[in-house]
Amino acid sequence: MSKFGMLQLKVYTKIKDSEIIAQKLEVVREFCDKRNIELMVYFDKDDDLIVKVELDGLTISYCKGCLMEIRTLIKKSLNCKVETMLEAY
């Protein structure tokens, strides 16, 4: 039976150009693509950058580890503060 993990982050970055954000988050996208993790990056109605991640894994530890790594990669790639809005397993 597979386990489920979900993460939603608010990213505090001054970058508002979606092309630049996409370039900087390419390493995150590659990480997610290799592991069949769903990654959504968008601006909400308040113009805040939101990152939403959903994944299925064999264990909760795997899900937690992937989500922690994604959070770290986002912080490093955009050099900014990240607030966890939702984290579920």
VENSUL-V9729 format. One line per field, one symbol per residue. ss: DSSP state (@ for helix, = for strand, . for the rest). phi: phi as a letter, one per 40 degrees, with the letter a starting at -180 (. if undefined). psi: psi as a letter, one per 30 degrees, with the letter a starting at -180 (. if undefined). Layout:
ss=???
phi=???
psi=???
This chain:
ss=..==========.....@@@@@@@.@@@@@@@@@...======.....=========..@@@@@@@@@@@@@@@@@@@..========.
phi=.cbbbaabbbbcbccbcccccccccdccccdcccbfbcbbbaccccgccbbbbbabacbcdcccccccccdcccdcccfacbbccaaab
psi=kllkkkkkkkkikfkfjeeeeeefgeeeeeeeefghkkkkklkafggkkkkkkklklfleeeeeeeeeeeeeeeeeefhlkkkjekkk.
